Amino acid sequence: MQDYALTDTGRVRTRNQDYLYSSSVPVGGLENLYMVADGMGGHKAGDYASRYLVERLVLFVGKNLDEDPERILQEGIRQANREIYDKAMTNEALSGMGTTLVAATIKNNELIAANVGDSRLYLCRSGELSQITKDHSYVEEMVAMGRMTRGSRDYQEKKNIITRAVGTDRNVKVDFFSMKLLPGDLLLLCSDGLTNMVSDPEIREILSSEKSLRNKVEELVASANEHGGRDNIAAVLVDPQISEVGEC
């Protein structure tokens, strides 16, 4: 298992509200753990929310020896959500804060991913790029109902409106995804500061190159900045190094 993670403020923002975590060694009951969180809220609230969520999850997972990865992540996110919500309700400086989250872990060649908001997890397999998570955003809900065309002007103008985040309500709904991984697979966790600036075909081309993980991530971030860097950028690239194909 190998990974490389990088976050960047971008060319427009003065503060980085993205926060990430990557560990290819065991964390509590999980054999590995990767996360990207994209905070929102005025002043320092967004910074606080994303950092708090990731750090609380790492602490929770580190003390939890449950053998079910989904159950570990579900409970950890639920607890952190309640804490962030309560802090936002009782501290005016943190009012309105929240954060997206995409988290992933791999066990027995199986990917288990958790998603709240519009930070994404991609799979690059045999030169093809697939988005595994589904955005909790206004535009994607409109597309699903046939009321908007992906990539249209209306879509571009409203794509930053998210419909679900950690910490904005007392309870949070987390979507989970799982799939068997194959030799050669790469996983990319990233914030919308990358995906709003770099197209899926560009991401696919970079990930399909023969460069090192570090060089691929650095090229993704550089490309986002070259295209305007209008938001913070965060990316975690994981090579699970699958050597054997498990039973489907």
N, C-alpha and C positions, 0 to 999 in steps of 0.2 A: 504494500500500500504506500503510495506516495501522494503528496499534495503540495500545492503552493497557493498562498492567499495574499491578496493585496487590496488596499483601499486608498482612495485618492479624493481630495476635496473637489476636484474639477476646476474649471476656469472661471466660474461665475460666483459660486457660493463662497462665503468666508469661513463657514463652519462645517465640519464633517459630521453629519447625523447618521452615517452608516457605521455599523459595527459588525465585526466578523469574528469567527472562531474556527480553528481547524486543529484536529488532533487525530493522528493515525494510530495512536496507541490507546489502550482501554481507558475509559472514563466511567467509573462505577460499573454498572451492569452492561454498558455498551462497549463494543470492541473498538469503536472509533466514533467520532462526532464532528460534524461540520455544520456551521450556521452562518447565515447572513441576515442582519436586521437593518431596516431602514426607518429611522425615527421621524416623527412629525410633531409639530407643535412649535409655538413661538419661543423666542429667547433661547434658553438652553434645554427646553423641555424635550425636544426631539432627541438630542444627544443623550439626555438622561434615560429616556425610555428604551432606546435601543441597547445602550450599554447595560442598563439594569436587567433587561430581559435576558440577554446572553449570559451575563455573569451569574444571575440567579439560576438559570437552567444548568449551567456547568456545576454549580454547587449542589443542586438537587440531584442531578444525574450521578455525581461523584459519590453521593451517600446512598444511592439506590442500587441494590443488587438484584432487582427483579430481572428475570430472563426474557421478558417480553418487551422489545424495543418500543413498540407503539404505545404500550401502556405507560412506560417510563416517560416518553415525550408528552403524551396526553396529559398526564397528571402534573408534570413539571410546568408545562405551558399554562395549564389551568390555574395553578397556584401563583405563578408570576403575573398572570393577567389580573387576578384579583388584587394583588399588591400594587401594581401600577395604577389600576383604577382607583383604589383607595387613596393613594398618594395624590393623584390628580384632583380628587374631590376635596382633599383637606389642605392642599398647598396651592395658593393662588398662582405662584410662579410656575407651577407644573400643570396648571389647568389646560385641558384639551390635548394633552400629550397622548401619544400612541405610537405603535411601531408595527411594521410588517415583520414577518419571519418566514424563512425557509430553512429547514433543518433536515439533515440526512445522516443515516448510519447504515453500515453494511454488515450483515451477519450471514454466514454460510452462503456467500455469493448472492445474497438477496439484498436489494436496496429497499430501505424503508424511509420514506420522506414525509415531512409534515409541512403544511403551508397555510399561512394566514396573510392575506394581502396580495400584493403584486410583485414581490420578489420571486424569482423563478429558479427552477432546477431544470437543466437541460441534460439530455443524453446524446453523446456523439458516438455513433456506432457505424463502423464500416463507411465512414465518410458522409454519413447522413446525420442531420441534427433534428432532434425531437424535443419539444417542450413537454416535460412530464407533469409539472404542476399546472393548475388552472388559476388564472388571475381572478382575484376578487375585486373587480373594478366595474365601474358604471358602463364603460364602453363594451367590455366583454359580455356583460349581461345583456346589453342591447343587441350585440351581434348574435348571441345565442337565441334571442327571441325574434331574430330577423328584422329588427328595427334600425339596424345600422350596418354599414359596410366597413369591414376592417381596413384601415389605411385611408379611409375617406377624410375629408377636411374636418368634418364634425368629430370623427374618431380622434384625430390628431389633437384637436382643441380640448377634448375632454378626457384624454386617456390617463391623466394623473388623478382622477377622482376615484378613490378606492372605497369599497363598500364593506370591508371587514378589516379590522386591525386588532392587535393585542393591546389591551388597556383602555379602549374607548367605551366598553360596556362591562357591566359586572361579570357577565359570562361571555365566553368566547367559543366559537365553533371552529374546530381545526379539521382541515381536510388531510387525509392520509393517502399515500400512494405506495405501491410495492411492485417489484418486478425482479425477475432473475437477471443477473448480469452475465455477460459473455466476455471471453478474452478480447482485449483490445478496446473495451468500452472506456469512455471518459465521462465524468460527471462535472457539470459546471453549475455552481450556485452563484447567483448574482442579484444585484439591486437594479431598479429600473433606470438608474443613472447610466448603466451600461446598455440595456436593451432599448432605451429611447434614443440612443445615439448611434448604436451599431446594429445594423440589420442582421437578421438570422443568417442570410447567405454569407455575410462577412464573418460572423462568428464561426460558422461551419468551416470556412476556408482556413481561418486561423487555427482552429482546433485540429484540423485534419493535416496540418503541416508536420514535418519531422522535427520540429524544434522541441526544446525541453519544456517541461511544465512551466517553469519560471518565465521563460521567454514568451510562451503563449499568453500567459496572464498579463505580462508587461505590455505585450502588443495589443491585447484587448483594451486595457486601460488607456494606452496611448492613442488608440483609434477613437475611443470615446471623446477624448480631449481634442483630437484633431477635428472631430465633427461638431465641436462647440463646447463640450464639457459643461453643459448647463446644469448639471446636478452632481451630487456626490456619486462616486463609483466604488463598488465593492465586488470582488470576484474571488471565489474559491474553486480551484480546479483540482479534481481528484482522479488519480489513476488507481483503480482497485486492484490492478495486476491479477486479474482472474486467470488461473492456469488450468482449471478444470471446469467443465460445464456440469452443473448439478442437474438433478432430475427436475423436469418441468412439472 
